[in-house]
């Protein structure tokens, strides 16, 4: 992975994610999430310490029409970069469920 990612890009992305507040100037965090009207897939990896699984579960509970997928991996936060098969299975299932609803 080290050869695939620029450290400065990683720092910039991390700062952007850490400073983003979906509720900024919009009301409470819970009320903003409750207004989401599109299907949402929330994916969490059990070993992710940067975005703990409990936070992902909370998001899924607060977002109407959300789907939660908990994946297992020893790779922590980097699992989403490594566990292609697990993630792909969840994405395909989610997208398939969306096309079934439209039919």
NORWOMO-V19757 format. One record per pair of residues at least 24 apart in sequence whose ideal C-beta (glycine too) atoms are under 8 Angstrom apart, sorted by the first residue. I is the first residue (numbers start at 1). GAP is how many residues later the second one is. If there is no record, write none. Layout:
BEGIN
<<I,GAP> <I,GAP>>
END
This chain:
BEGIN
<<1,77> <1,80> <1,81> <29,33> <30,32> <33,26> <33,29> <33,30> <34,28> <34,29> <34,30> <36,27> <36,28> <36,29> <36,30> <37,27> <37,28> <38,27> <39,26> <39,27> <39,28> <39,55> <39,58> <39,59> <39,62> <40,25> <40,26> <40,27> <41,25> <41,26> <41,28> <41,49> <41,50> <41,53> <42,24> <42,25> <42,26> <42,27> <43,25> <43,26> <43,28> <43,37> <43,44> <43,47> <44,24> <44,25> <44,26> <44,27> <45,25> <45,26> <45,27> <45,28> <45,30> <45,31> <45,32> <45,34> <45,35> <45,38> <46,24> <46,25> <46,26> <46,27> <47,25> <47,26> <47,27> <47,28> <47,29> <47,32> <48,28> <48,29> <48,31> <49,27> <49,28> <50,26> <50,27> <51,26> <67,27> <67,30> <69,25>>
END
